[in-house]
Amino acid sequence: MIGLASEQNHAWLKDRGVIPVEYGQDVAEGIRQASGGIVDAFIDTFGDGYVELAVELGVRPERINTIIDWQAAARVGARTR
């Protein structure tokens, strides 16, 4: 499992078995590197382009879930639960 977070939260994620990736520039590349190039699901709890990021990473729309970006979900066919 990979989690996007600021550097100050990376230790917390690691303690829970999550591979941390820093927010910001080149986040897609950071996720690709952390995942070995395979991302099969994406949960968005923040909005602001993360549904589109999941699509860019090759995640199938039915494996994308957002609790905030309903417009993007409607555009790509992602879930909103």
C-alpha positions in Angstrom: 0.0 0.0 0.0 1.2 3.5 -0.9 0.2 6.7 0.9 0.6 10.3 -0.2 1.7 12.5 2.7 4.0 15.3 3.7 7.4 14.3 4.9 6.4 14.8 8.6 3.9 12.0 8.3 6.1 9.4 6.6 7.3 7.7 9.8 3.6 7.2 10.8 2.8 5.6 7.5 5.9 3.4 7.6 5.0 2.2 11.1 1.7 1.0 9.6 3.3 -0.8 6.6 2.5 1.9 4.1 5.1 3.1 1.6 5.1 6.9 1.8 5.3 9.2 -1.2 5.8 13.0 -0.9 3.1 15.3 -2.2 4.1 17.9 -4.9 5.9 17.9 -8.2 6.4 14.5 -9.9 4.0 12.7 -7.5 2.9 10.4 -10.4 6.6 9.3 -10.9 7.0 8.8 -7.1 3.9 6.6 -7.1 5.2 4.6 -10.1 8.6 4.1 -8.5 7.0 3.0 -5.1 4.6 0.6 -6.8 7.0 -0.9 -9.3 4.9 0.7 -12.1 1.7 -1.1 -11.2 -1.1 0.8 -9.5 -4.3 -1.2 -9.4 -6.6 0.9 -7.2 -6.7 4.5 -5.9 -8.7 6.1 -3.0 -9.0 9.8 -3.1 -9.9 11.6 0.2 -8.6 15.0 -0.8 -9.8 16.0 -4.2 -7.9 18.5 -6.4 -6.9 16.3 -9.3 -6.4 12.9 -7.7 -9.0 11.1 -9.8 -7.2 12.4 -12.9 -3.9 11.3 -11.3 -5.3 7.8 -10.8 -6.3 7.7 -14.5 -2.9 8.9 -15.5 -1.4 6.0 -13.5 -3.5 3.5 -15.4 -6.0 2.7 -12.8 -9.3 1.4 -14.2 -12.2 3.7 -13.4 -14.1 1.1 -11.4 -11.0 0.8 -9.1 -10.9 4.5 -8.4 -12.9 5.8 -5.4 -13.3 9.4 -4.3 -15.2 10.8 -1.4 -15.0 14.4 -2.6 -14.4 14.9 -6.4 -17.8 13.8 -7.7 -17.4 15.8 -11.0 -14.2 14.0 -11.9 -15.7 10.7 -10.9 -18.6 11.3 -13.2 -16.3 12.2 -16.1 -14.2 9.0 -15.8 -16.7 6.6 -14.3 -15.1 6.3 -10.9 -16.9 5.4 -7.7 -18.0 7.9 -5.1 -18.5 5.7 -2.0 
